[in-house]
Amino acid sequence: MDNLEGMDKFLQTYNLPRVSHEEMKSLYRPITNKEIESVIKNLLTTTTTKNPGPDGVTDEFYQLFKE
């Protein structure tokens, strides 16, 4: 319990931005297929490396297997 109290005290010392109710609703809405397709389509045009992302998969993989 001491860690939680210490964390609360630490966070209260900073004026951190808050997420509004509308922003919160937007963050929790489902991601659409159209959004996913748009990101995959633009992967190779926005990146210059073939290194894998945080999921260990390269952009080329998503491009190749997007169907």
C-alpha positions as CSV (number, residue, x, y, z in Angstrom):
1,M,0.0,0.0,0.0
2,D,2.9,2.3,0.6
3,N,3.9,2.1,-3.0
4,L,0.5,3.3,-4.2
5,E,0.5,6.2,-1.8
6,G,4.0,7.1,-2.9
7,M,3.0,6.9,-6.5
8,D,-0.1,9.1,-5.9
9,K,2.1,11.7,-4.1
10,F,4.6,11.6,-6.9
11,L,2.0,12.1,-9.6
12,Q,0.3,14.9,-7.7
13,T,3.5,16.9,-7.9
14,Y,3.2,17.2,-11.7
15,N,0.5,19.0,-13.7
16,L,-0.2,16.1,-16.1
17,P,-2.7,16.5,-18.9
18,R,-6.0,14.8,-18.4
19,V,-8.0,12.8,-21.0
20,S,-11.5,14.1,-21.5
21,H,-14.6,11.9,-21.5
22,E,-14.9,12.3,-25.3
23,E,-11.2,11.4,-25.8
24,M,-11.7,8.4,-23.5
25,K,-14.7,7.2,-25.6
26,S,-12.6,7.5,-28.8
27,L,-9.7,5.5,-27.3
28,Y,-12.0,2.6,-26.4
29,R,-13.9,2.4,-29.7
30,P,-13.2,-0.6,-31.9
31,I,-10.6,-0.2,-34.6
32,T,-12.2,-0.5,-38.0
33,N,-11.0,-2.7,-40.9
34,K,-10.8,0.4,-43.0
35,E,-8.3,2.0,-40.5
36,I,-6.2,-1.2,-40.5
37,E,-6.1,-1.4,-44.3
38,S,-5.1,2.2,-44.5
39,V,-2.2,1.7,-42.1
40,I,-1.0,-1.4,-44.0
41,K,-1.3,0.4,-47.3
42,N,0.9,3.3,-46.1
43,L,3.5,1.2,-44.2
44,L,6.0,0.9,-47.0
45,T,5.6,4.5,-48.1
46,T,6.3,5.9,-44.6
47,T,9.1,3.7,-43.5
48,T,12.6,3.3,-44.9
49,T,13.8,0.2,-43.0
50,K,13.0,-3.5,-43.2
51,N,13.5,-4.0,-39.4
52,P,10.7,-5.7,-37.6
53,G,8.3,-3.7,-35.4
54,P,7.6,-4.3,-31.7
55,D,5.6,-7.4,-32.7
56,G,8.6,-8.9,-34.5
57,V,7.0,-8.7,-37.9
58,T,8.2,-6.5,-40.8
59,D,6.1,-4.1,-42.8
60,E,6.6,-6.2,-45.9
61,F,4.9,-9.2,-44.1
62,Y,1.8,-7.1,-43.6
63,Q,1.8,-5.9,-47.1
64,L,2.2,-9.4,-48.5
65,F,-0.4,-11.1,-46.3
66,K,-2.9,-8.3,-45.9
67,E,-5.6,-10.3,-47.6
